[in-house]
Amino acid sequence: MAGVGQHTNPATGSEQHTNPATAPAPLRFSVLGPVRARRGEALLNTGSPQQRALLAALLLREGRTATAAELIDALWGEEPPSQALAAVRTYASRLRKILDPGILVSESGGYAIRGLGEDALDLAAAQELATEAEKARSAGHLCHARDALTRALALWDGEVLAGVPGPYAEAQRVRLQEWRLQLLETRLDMDLEQGCHAEAVSELTALTAEHPLRERLRELLMLALYRSGRQAEALAVYADTRRLLADELGVDPRPGLRELQQRILQADPGLAAPASPQPEPVAAPVRPAQLPATVPDFTGRASFVTELSQVLASGSEGRVMAVSALAGIGGVGKTTLAVHVAHQARPAFPDGQLYVDLQGAGSRAAEPETVLGAFLRALGTADSAIPDSLQERAALYRSVLDGRRVLVLLDNARDAAQIRPLLPGTEGCAALVTSRVRMVDLAGAHLVDLDVMSPDEALQLFTKIVGEERVASERKAALDVVAACGFLPLAIRIAASRLAARRTWTVSVLAAKLADERRRLDELQAGDLAVKATFELGYGQLEPAQARAFRLLGLADGPDISLAAAAAVLDLPVEDTEDLLEALVDTSLLESAAPGRYRFHDLVRLYARACAERDEWPPSVGAPPAPFGQWGREAAMSRLLDFYLATAAAVYAIERPGDRLVEHLEEIRYPGLSFEDRHTAQDWLYAEANALLAFVQQCAKGALLRRAVDLLWVAKDLAESGANSKQYEVAAVALRDAADAADDPRSRARALTTLTNVHLVAGRFEQADAEARLAMDLARAADDLAPSCWAANDRGIIALYQGRHPEGEAYLKEAIESFRLDRNLAGEASALCNLSRIHLAMGQSTSAVELAQQGIVIYDRLGHALRGANGRYALGLALTGQGRLDAAVDRLTEALEVFRDSRQRLWEGMTLFRLAEAHLVGRRPTQAAALTEQALAVLRGIGGEWRRGNVLTVLGRALSGLGQPGRAEACWQEALGIFEQLGSPEAADVRLLLTPSATV
């Protein structure tokens, strides 16, 4: 009979080994937590605590033999039992039975564990990663080092050698815990080197609370706070540390901590964020290579190529930071030349090449802040490390580029003011700028004026695209073609590409078409007219359906347009629309921005609109029906507005089931998209945000106004998410002004309702109340129930924030009645939850809990996940007020998960703040401090100063509970300044906290 692991071949009778895949899984051991042994994923029974202590003692000797006497001393110390030696032998025998043969060996009267595989012991893996991190850091590879340390620290699983008795285990426990803290300090030090000071504050706050006498952690916290612009708190940490060391140990802080305090007092520039922070690890290489592809048929411009290459070379050689600015009319080939020269110069700039289209010729040029954010991300900077203001982003950008050799191509700039923040600040880098204007006010720039091509160059370009054979026999016709193009490269490329795509055409056919001046603008000269003449060539060659698509797609504002939105503009099926758009892409009249999205070059968009004004007219009386549906610019704009409104309403409905606002919207004729789940719906809304909000502003007039107001209302998530709050506010103000000018009470009431929400999100409560009060009056005058309901609801929550609780209660009861009259269950639930918060503020915690629960029941019955989270938020507050802290934390945590999943940054930050309050009531200041730090980070740039003041107040209370009164006072001082500036009643509470006799 064949033995285990073998089988007999029936044909030969010989024994053969089984497949290696059936071999036992390797053994793995862990000591950085409970002592465990695993075979694969299966946990092995390692026996009693003393038996695990023996296993740990052997594992920690890393293959060295431990004598019986050493093991007895390790397990029992100075008082071993009488049968200690026998017990050791018994434990060893039992361990042998569960381990692989040859792992636990006996020699020289002792035992050893040997023959383990690579990374079989978690401690060995951690040591290897720590060594790897040290080497990487020494070599300047900070990202690699930080990643290795993070992986090493992740191997700890709670208390080291948890539950293992004996003096040896205790000594090792202390040693390994100290080592872990040293690794943590090293990793946090690298975090600060990488500019992640804001993120490190929360972790350091918790660690200093856990290890209050560890001065290195205090030092790192001071530095992180200082770099986060919180100098007063940084100095307060030193004061707290000095007092604690004196009280507990009777000593002063070590010299390094004292020196740091002095440097902070002196605002030492050396303490600023590192001049060249290392980027966070990213999947793609940190070295950017953003240059667009150069055209394979680049022609001529030899003198310009030589001139620009020499200037760029001077920058790469470190003599000076080189800037070259190309100016010329649209279509003259500025971008093509700049990209070609940049590709040739790539070897001189090994650290990367950055590129951006600044859209300077359009009505909405790219903002420098946005461009700097994209550049910093491309250079490896984490989103969380990118500051908010233009000045801070520009400074960080120059710091990141310091010591690198990077080429920056700034295409299509508006003016010198737009590009100044985008220029590198040190030698070794260079910038290449293209613009329609000559930048005489750009100091130190090498200016190049790019004119049209010479006739010879123009003919060469035409020949390369069309083919030598076709041009050689019709040279004169070819010269006529390039002359008709005004020798503008873009016009030549369009004409030649169409000829190349039509093998049945001759060059003479194309020349004859171009000779007809009715198909071109009357004059061909420098400036916009010359550019328009170039575009006229391509436009005149389009099929009727393509030309109509070109005209109408240029009508809508926005950086780009989706395929579905374009189909609405054209009133065509998506498949037919895609064919037309791709045909326009082929003629270079349209660009493919991304799969399913298209954009115009800014000048092409202007030309398309001019064509629409000239060519889009309704048919005359008695004329046959238009072949492509409704004619005219107004009809196209109306269809697009209908599409956006219908689709945004679908998003609103799927996120807020049961909310009858969608039934109160203006009537539409063109359908929108539908969605299977709210995540897909949210993805659409955020992907379309820029285009949608730009289009809303464009529609603030005439017959489009009411639908534009409704569109902004149902897209209110864009205001609450934080991602598009500023653009949303601009649109809301534009619609309010347009509604005022139109003297339309219905539009005014609804526009004011959207603006109320904007002010609420920003914490501008007086302005919000003024808008909501007027919205209520106008809604009543217009007999419009929807804004009446929501304005009353808003006024109730505003009154809560302003401490006018009886007024707030009255408004919310009015809102509840109005929502019930409208049969709007979701609105009723919202008002109930808000009323819960009013009752809580009035000391009626029992009714507060009941009201919040009523709201949640309605939300859950409707399947309203997002607003159900608002209900749980209100219930969490009420339960905190009742002292039912565990239940409160559970409800708030549930709400937090939904807000994060729904990308609601404002509510995510406020829920973190409320969780901190609950933990503070439960006398858990460490958790409260960590949560408030997270809330400050999430609410950066959204929520307004009033909310920030509240978070700082709670952070101060948490820090006071941690025994850090100096830092707590710094937080309260900042909060007091905020409340005093706003005239908020919370200022009185903070003053009480700042009095010497105050108790937290």
BELZIBEL-V442607 format. One record per residue. N is the residue number from 1. D_FIRST is the distance of its C-alpha to the first C-alpha in Angstrom with 1 decimal. Layout:
BEGIN
<<N/D_FIRST> <N/D_FIRST>>
END
This chain:
BEGIN
<<1/0.0> <2/3.8> <3/6.5> <4/9.6> <5/11.9> <6/9.7> <7/8.5> <8/8.1> <9/11.6> <10/12.1> <11/15.2> <12/14.3> <13/10.6> <14/11.2> <15/9.8> <16/12.5> <17/13.8> <18/14.8> <19/18.6> <20/20.7> <21/22.3> <22/19.4> <23/20.1> <24/22.0> <25/25.7> <26/28.0> <27/29.8> <28/33.5> <29/36.1> <30/39.7> <31/42.6> <32/45.5> <33/45.4> <34/43.1> <35/40.4> <36/37.2> <37/33.7> <38/31.8> <39/28.5> <40/29.7> <41/31.9> <42/30.2> <43/32.3> <44/30.7> <45/32.1> <46/34.0> <47/35.4> <48/38.9> <49/41.9> <50/41.9> <51/38.2> <52/39.1> <53/42.0> <54/39.8> <55/37.7> <56/40.9> <57/42.4> <58/39.5> <59/39.3> <60/43.1> <61/43.0> <62/41.3> <63/38.9> <64/41.4> <65/40.5> <66/42.2> <67/43.0> <68/42.5> <69/46.3> <70/46.5> <71/43.9> <72/45.7> <73/49.0> <74/47.4> <75/46.2> <76/49.1> <77/51.9> <78/54.6> <79/53.6> <80/49.9> <81/48.7> <82/48.4> <83/44.6> <84/44.3> <85/42.2> <86/39.6> <87/39.7> <88/39.0> <89/36.0> <90/34.7> <91/35.2> <92/33.5> <93/30.4> <94/30.2> <95/30.7> <96/27.8> <97/25.4> <98/26.5> <99/27.0> <100/24.7> <101/23.8> <102/26.9> <103/29.3> <104/31.1> <105/31.8> <106/33.8> <107/36.4> <108/39.9> <109/39.8> <110/39.2> <111/36.9> <112/36.5> <113/34.7> <114/33.8> <115/31.8> <116/32.8> <117/33.0> <118/36.3> <119/38.2> <120/35.6> <121/38.6> <122/41.5> <123/44.0> <124/43.0> <125/43.2> <126/46.6> <127/47.8> <128/46.8> <129/48.6> <130/51.6> <131/51.8> <132/51.5> <133/54.3> <134/56.5> <135/56.1> <136/56.8> <137/59.8> <138/61.2> <139/60.8> <140/62.8> <141/59.9> <142/60.7> <143/58.7> <144/55.5> <145/56.2> <146/56.9> <147/53.7> <148/51.6> <149/53.3> <150/52.9> <151/49.1> <152/49.0> <153/51.0> <154/48.8> <155/45.9> <156/47.8> <157/46.8> <158/49.4> <159/50.1> <160/48.3> <161/45.9> <162/46.9> <163/46.5> <164/45.4> <165/47.6> <166/49.0> <167/51.7> <168/49.4> <169/48.3> <170/51.9> <171/53.1> <172/50.4> <173/51.3> <174/54.9> <175/54.1> <176/51.8> <177/54.2> <178/57.0> <179/55.0> <180/54.4> <181/58.1> <182/58.9> <183/56.6> <184/58.2> <185/61.7> <186/60.7> <187/59.4> <188/62.5> <189/64.7> <190/63.1> <191/63.7> <192/67.4> <193/67.3> <194/66.1> <195/68.8> <196/66.7> <197/69.2> <198/69.8> <199/66.1> <200/65.6> <201/68.4> <202/66.4> <203/63.4> <204/65.7> <205/67.8> <206/64.7> <207/63.5> <208/67.0> <209/67.1> <210/63.8> <211/64.8> <212/68.6> <213/69.2> <214/67.2> <215/70.0> <216/68.0> <217/66.9> <218/70.6> <219/71.6> <220/69.3> <221/70.4> <222/74.1> <223/73.4> <224/71.5> <225/74.3> <226/77.0> <227/75.3> <228/75.1> <229/78.8> <230/78.7> <231/80.8> <232/82.2> <233/78.8> <234/77.6> <235/80.6> <236/80.0> <237/76.4> <238/78.1> <239/80.6> <240/77.9> <241/75.8> <242/78.9> <243/79.8> <244/76.2> <245/75.8> <246/79.2> <247/78.5> <248/75.0> <249/75.1> <250/78.8> <251/78.2> <252/79.2> <253/76.9> <254/75.6> <255/77.7> <256/75.5> <257/75.9> <258/79.6> <259/79.9> <260/78.1> <261/80.6> <262/83.5> <263/82.1> <264/81.7> <265/85.3> <266/86.5> <267/84.4> <268/83.0> <269/82.0> <270/79.1> <271/77.4> <272/77.3> <273/74.1> <274/72.8> <275/74.6> <276/71.5> <277/68.8> <278/65.3> <279/63.9> <280/61.1> <281/57.7> <282/57.6> <283/55.2> <284/57.7> <285/59.3> <286/62.3> <287/64.4> <288/66.1> <289/66.8> <290/68.8> <291/71.2> <292/71.5> <293/70.7> <294/73.6> <295/75.0> <296/74.1> <297/77.7> <298/79.6> <299/83.0> <300/86.0> <301/87.0> <302/86.6> <303/89.2> <304/87.8> <305/84.3> <306/85.7> <307/87.7> <308/85.0> <309/82.4> <310/84.8> <311/85.3> <312/81.6> <313/81.1> <314/83.6> <315/81.5> <316/78.2> <317/79.8> <318/80.6> <319/84.4> <320/84.9> <321/83.2> <322/84.2> <323/85.2> <324/86.2> <325/87.5> <326/87.9> <327/90.4> <328/91.4> <329/91.7> <330/88.7> <331/87.0> <332/88.4> <333/85.0> <334/84.8> <335/81.1> <336/80.1> <337/82.0> <338/80.6> <339/77.0> <340/77.4> <341/79.0> <342/76.3> <343/73.5> <344/75.3> <345/75.6> <346/72.0> <347/71.2> <348/74.0> <349/72.4> <350/68.8> <351/68.4> <352/68.7> <353/71.1> <354/72.2> <355/73.9> <356/75.6> <357/77.9> <358/80.7> <359/82.2> <360/85.6> <361/87.5> <362/86.5> <363/87.8> <364/84.8> <365/84.0> <366/80.8> <367/81.4> <368/80.8> <369/78.8> <370/76.3> <371/76.0> <372/75.5> <373/72.7> <374/70.9> <375/71.6> <376/70.3> <377/67.1> <378/66.7> <379/67.2> <380/64.4> <381/66.3> <382/64.6> <383/66.5> <384/66.9> <385/68.7> <386/71.3> <387/74.6> <388/76.9> <389/80.2> <390/81.3> <391/82.5> <392/79.3> <393/77.1> <394/79.4> <395/79.3> <396/75.5> <397/75.2> <398/77.5> <399/75.5> <400/72.2> <401/73.7> <402/75.2> <403/73.8> <404/72.2> <405/73.4> <406/73.3> <407/75.3> <408/76.5> <409/77.7> <410/79.9> <411/80.7> <412/83.4> <413/85.1> <414/87.9> <415/89.9> <416/89.7> <417/89.3> <418/86.0> <419/84.4> <420/85.8> <421/83.0> <422/80.4> <423/81.6> <424/79.6> <425/81.5> <426/80.7> <427/80.9> <428/78.0> <429/77.8> <430/79.8> <431/80.7> <432/81.7> <433/83.7> <434/84.8> <435/87.5> <436/90.4> <437/92.8> <438/93.9> <439/92.8> <440/95.9> <441/95.3> <442/91.8> <443/92.8> <444/91.6> <445/90.0> <446/90.4> <447/91.8> <448/91.2> <449/93.1> <450/91.2> <451/93.4> <452/92.6> <453/91.3> <454/93.7> <455/94.2> <456/92.2> <457/89.3> <458/89.3> <459/89.3> <460/86.4> <461/84.3> <462/85.2> <463/84.3> <464/80.9> <465/79.9> <466/81.5> <467/81.0> <468/83.3> <469/83.8> <470/85.1> <471/87.4> <472/88.9> <473/90.7> <474/92.1> <475/92.9> <476/96.1> <477/94.3> <478/91.6> <479/94.2> <480/95.8> <481/92.4> <482/91.9> <483/95.5> <484/95.2> <485/92.3> <486/94.6> <487/92.3> <488/90.1> <489/86.5> <490/84.9> <491/87.3> <492/86.6> <493/82.9> <494/83.1> <495/85.5> <496/83.5> <497/80.2> <498/81.6> <499/83.1> <500/79.8> <501/78.0> <502/80.6> <503/80.5> <504/83.3> <505/85.8> <506/87.9> <507/89.2> <508/92.6> <509/91.4> <510/90.1> <511/93.4> <512/95.5> <513/93.6> <514/94.2> <515/97.8> <516/98.5> <517/99.5> <518/99.1> <519/95.4> <520/95.8> <521/97.8> <522/101.4> <523/101.3> <524/98.8> <525/99.4> <526/97.7> <527/96.4> <528/94.7> <529/96.6> <530/95.0> <531/91.6> <532/92.3> <533/93.4> <534/90.1> <535/88.3> <536/90.7> <537/89.4> <538/85.8> <539/87.0> <540/89.4> <541/86.6> <542/84.4> <543/84.0> <544/85.9> <545/82.8> <546/81.6> <547/85.1> <548/85.2> <549/81.8> <550/83.1> <551/86.3> <552/84.8> <553/81.7> <554/84.1> <555/85.9> <556/83.4> <557/83.4> <558/80.1> <559/78.0> <560/75.9> <561/75.1> <562/72.0> <563/71.4> <564/71.7> <565/75.0> <566/76.3> <567/75.6> <568/77.8> <569/80.6> <570/80.5> <571/79.9> <572/77.2> <573/73.5> <574/71.1> <575/69.9> <576/73.4> <577/74.3> <578/71.4> <579/72.5> <580/76.0> <581/75.0> <582/72.7> <583/75.6> <584/77.8> <585/75.2> <586/75.3> <587/79.0> <588/78.7> <589/80.8> <590/77.9> <591/75.0> <592/71.4> <593/70.9> <594/67.3> <595/65.2> <596/67.4> <597/70.3> <598/73.5> <599/76.5> <600/79.8> <601/81.3> <602/84.1> <603/86.9> <604/85.3> <605/85.1> <606/88.9> <607/89.6> <608/87.5> <609/89.5> <610/92.7> <611/91.6> <612/90.9> <613/94.3> <614/95.9> <615/93.8> <616/92.5> <617/95.2> <618/95.2> <619/96.2> <620/99.9> <621/101.1> <622/100.3> <623/97.7> <624/94.5> <625/91.4> <626/89.6> <627/86.5> <628/84.3> <629/85.1> <630/87.5> <631/89.6> <632/90.8> <633/89.8> <634/90.3> <635/88.1> <636/85.2> <637/85.6> <638/85.7> <639/82.5> <640/80.7> <641/82.0> <642/80.9> <643/77.4> <644/77.1> <645/78.6> <646/76.4> <647/73.2> <648/74.1> <649/75.0> <650/71.5> <651/70.1> <652/72.4> <653/71.5> <654/67.7> <655/68.0> <656/70.6> <657/69.9> <658/72.9> <659/75.4> <660/78.3> <661/79.7> <662/78.2> <663/80.4> <664/83.5> <665/83.1> <666/85.5> <667/84.9> <668/83.0> <669/82.7> <670/79.9> <671/76.3> <672/73.8> <673/70.1> <674/67.8> <675/64.7> <676/61.5> <677/61.1> <678/63.3> <679/61.4> <680/62.1> <681/65.7> <682/66.1> <683/64.7> <684/67.4> <685/70.2> <686/69.4> <687/68.9> <688/72.3> <689/74.1> <690/76.2> <691/77.2> <692/77.8> <693/80.0> <694/82.0> <695/82.6> <696/83.7> <697/86.5> <698/87.5> <699/87.9> <700/90.2> <701/93.2> <702/94.7> <703/92.7> <704/89.4> <705/90.2> <706/89.0> <707/85.7> <708/85.2> <709/85.9> <710/83.3> <711/80.8> <712/81.2> <713/80.9> <714/77.6> <715/76.3> <716/77.0> <717/73.4> <718/74.5> <719/77.1> <720/74.7> <721/71.8> <722/73.7> <723/72.6> <724/75.7> <725/78.1> <726/80.9> <727/81.0> <728/80.8> <729/83.8> <730/85.8> <731/85.1> <732/86.1> <733/89.4> <734/90.2> <735/89.7> <736/91.8> <737/94.6> <738/94.4> <739/94.5> <740/97.5> <741/99.2> <742/98.5> <743/99.8> <744/96.9> <745/96.2> <746/92.9> <747/91.5> <748/93.1> <749/91.4> <750/88.0> <751/88.4> <752/89.5> <753/86.4> <754/84.2> <755/86.3> <756/86.1> <757/82.3> <758/82.7> <759/84.9> <760/82.7> <761/79.7> <762/81.8> <763/83.2> <764/86.8> <765/87.7> <766/91.4> <767/91.1> <768/88.4> <769/90.7> <770/93.6> <771/91.7> <772/90.1> <773/93.6> <774/95.1> <775/92.1> <776/92.7> <777/96.4> <778/95.8> <779/93.1> <780/95.4> <781/98.1> <782/95.9> <783/94.4> <784/91.0> <785/88.6> <786/85.5> <787/87.1> <788/89.0> <789/85.8> <790/84.1> <791/87.2> <792/87.7> <793/84.0> <794/84.5> <795/87.7> <796/86.0> <797/83.3> <798/86.0> <799/88.0> <800/85.0> <801/84.6> <802/88.3> <803/88.5> <804/90.6> <805/88.5> <806/91.0> <807/91.7> <808/88.1> <809/87.5> <810/90.3> <811/89.0> <812/85.5> <813/86.7> <814/88.8> <815/85.7> <816/83.7> <817/86.5> <818/86.7> <819/83.0> <820/83.1> <821/86.1> <822/84.1> <823/81.0> <824/79.1> <825/76.3> <826/74.8> <827/78.2> <828/78.8> <829/75.5> <830/76.6> <831/79.9> <832/78.4> <833/76.1> <834/79.1> <835/81.2> <836/78.4> <837/79.0> <838/82.8> <839/82.4> <840/80.1> <841/82.8> <842/85.4> <843/83.4> <844/82.2> <845/78.5> <846/77.7> <847/79.2> <848/77.7> <849/74.2> <850/75.1> <851/76.6> <852/73.6> <853/71.3> <854/73.5> <855/73.2> <856/69.4> <857/69.1> <858/71.1> <859/69.2> <860/65.8> <861/67.0> <862/68.1> <863/64.9> <864/66.9> <865/64.4> <866/66.8> <867/69.8> <868/67.6> <869/66.7> <870/70.5> <871/70.6> <872/67.8> <873/69.7> <874/72.8> <875/70.8> <876/69.3> <877/72.8> <878/74.0> <879/71.2> <880/71.8> <881/75.4> <882/74.3> <883/72.2> <884/68.9> <885/67.3> <886/63.6> <887/64.4> <888/66.7> <889/64.2> <890/61.7> <891/64.2> <892/65.4> <893/61.9> <894/61.2> <895/64.5> <896/63.6> <897/60.4> <898/62.3> <899/65.1> <900/62.8> <901/61.0> <902/64.4> <903/65.7> <904/68.6> <905/69.4> <906/72.5> <907/70.7> <908/67.6> <909/69.9> <910/71.9> <911/68.8> <912/67.6> <913/71.1> <914/71.0> <915/67.6> <916/69.2> <917/72.0> <918/69.6> <919/67.8> <920/71.2> <921/72.3> <922/69.1> <923/70.0> <924/67.2> <925/69.3> <926/66.4> <927/64.8> <928/68.3> <929/69.2> <930/66.1> <931/66.6> <932/70.3> <933/69.5> <934/67.1> <935/69.9> <936/72.4> <937/70.1> <938/69.4> <939/73.1> <940/74.3> <941/76.7> <942/76.6> <943/77.9> <944/81.2> <945/82.6> <946/83.1> <947/79.3> <948/78.8> <949/81.3> <950/79.5> <951/76.2> <952/77.9> <953/79.5> <954/76.1> <955/74.6> <956/77.5> <957/76.9> <958/73.2> <959/74.1> <960/76.7> <961/74.0> <962/71.9> <963/74.8> <964/76.0> <965/79.6> <966/80.8> <967/78.4> <968/78.9> <969/82.6> <970/82.1> <971/80.2> <972/82.9> <973/85.7> <974/84.1> <975/83.7> <976/87.3> <977/88.5> <978/86.7> <979/88.0> <980/91.6> <981/91.6> <982/90.5> <983/92.8> <984/89.8> <985/90.3> <986/87.0> <987/89.1> <988/90.6> <989/87.2> <990/86.2> <991/89.5> <992/88.7> <993/85.3> <994/87.2> <995/89.6> <996/89.0> <997/88.7> <998/86.2> <999/83.0> <1000/80.0>>
END
